[in-house]
């Protein structure tokens, strides 16, 4: 006997699924912004000649890259809110868990962004920094006006590819009960006894979005490749 | 803060009384290692085949291999896992599906997790194998053919031995990833390391100790694998290439 598909619960569930997708995209966007800002700072710390700063950045990046994302999310979902509530004596019913999971996700992805950005900064020839200093620029000015703009231009394809991976990673907030797209699809499937259809549908949606995005990145890469 | 640290909790017998809490952790560690290593072996073999197919002149074969890679790369691991665990048993022929559903629950979880991790990782390995083969000078393949090798022989004796030596560093990072990705399998109830961590929190009421111990275990896996792979990388490094001696 072949499994009989019944897709009828999907049309009615589209609003719920759409809300879930909005949450997924929101988490993706927040994590990209935090990841690039905090990742840039981490990369600059790591390359700095001030020992404590570079040690801190190296420790941060290596720690987050050694731990599974699931563990990081569980830490920030189960442990950190308790710790903060204890520390500040908050009433026990304060629910920090969702915000905390979101912060954990962004902190995790920052470690990966910082490695991409570090490689980008290092790809700018050393002479440029020397030239800036010869022109009397401060370190901050040189970074902001000369080094980083070039570094980011070199990094665009990698940053975008990482954004696609990050979008896929958002499905893991499932462990923290945040209702993202995957969580919504699972809930609907479970409710209607149509898990097979809803999971396949979720897979298809992720595939179409990520495949289209990766094609776009490839196209941009070809278009803007230095001749 | 008035938290009572109690590291000796790991030496206490569990509420079920089967072993100590440390025993639970080691059971989880063992599951993580078994799952990751078995999936890695499959991923390496499958990835090598798919990676080779992506570079062959036959359009049909290389197209199929490309489709394979894109399929597994563009769907989140968690979604793939749920599809293997909840959907596949319904779609395969019923006798097979029934046999699966009647087997031991842990075996069901393990099989779904292993197949999922293996195929997911094989697509990534295939990309590395392909880039390794493509990075070799074209003359190597032509020289092989000129010497009278057939195309499969060229791959076996000329291209693959070189390609694998060149792609050791990215393969190391994929190897590290498979251990981290295995934590995703806690979501279908497989009692690997991360799931044991959650269970320890629930049963011991010592959340900090439990999570610190599990996190340290993951870092330890990472360090051990990295150290061993570094030794292997040094051994097989090709002199004269980037990073070579």
Interface residues (C-beta under 8 A of the other chain):
Chain A: X1 X3 X63 X66 X67 X68 X69 X70 X71 X74 X75 X78 X79 X82 X83 X86 X87 X168 X169 X171 X172 X174 X175 X182 X186 X195 X196 X199 X200 X202 X203 X206 X207 X210 X211 X214
Chain B: X1 X2 X3 X70 X71 X73 X74 X75 X76 X77 X78 X79 X80 X82 X83 X86 X87 X90 X91 X94 X179 X180 X181 X182 X183 X184 X186 X187 X194 X197 X198 X201 X207 X208 X211 X214 X215 X218 X219 X222 X223
